[in-house]
Amino acid sequence: MPKATAEHNPNPNPNPYPNPNPDPDQVLFFPEARGARGAHVARLCAELEAARRTLDVAMFTLTHDGLADALLAQHRRGCRVRVLTDGRQAKCTGADAQRLREAGIAVRLDSSFYAFHHKFAIVDGRTLLNGSFNWTAQAASGNHESVVIFRGAGELTASFTAQFERMWSLFAPAAASTPAASG
């Protein structure tokens, strides 16, 4: 097998964020072993940073500044970032929803009586991050949580994408009432 060089690259579309795991899917368990603290969050950030077009996030609680910063960085790079989150959780101490919204990221809240308990992200419509993991420091460092990264599950990812689109429409802000519209 030829060695990969600048002249011969076996991958015609190299990813600037290569996956260190050759398997298409991967599971991350929290809390991490003492010596590995932070590696799983860094893996999640790398998945988010690999987005080139879209990032859709449905998250019950979003207070982890490192993950929120990864969304902000992608937004600044021109990636379309959309976030759905629970209305009550968006008001808790340390919540990042307002910071994301103020930076220009589209954020919609479920302010219904019921909990918006989803915890998933879709990267470029191809990679799905899904599990019990809320994007919080507590989830990363103390809770017993999991995230599965699905890279080769097209139908599964398409189902989550369709659900995200349904919820995105459901939680659209009500149209502002104007004198002409209400007359």
Protein Blocks (a to p, Z undefined) as FASTA:
>chain_A
ZZddfklcfblbacfbdcfblbfbdcddddddfklgojlmmmmmmmmmmpmkbccdddfb
acbfklmmmmmmmmmnopacdddddfklmmmghiaklmmmmnopacdddfbfbdcfbdcd
dehhlaccddjbdcdfklmmmpccdddddfklmklmmmmmmmmmmmmmmmpccddddfkl
mZZ
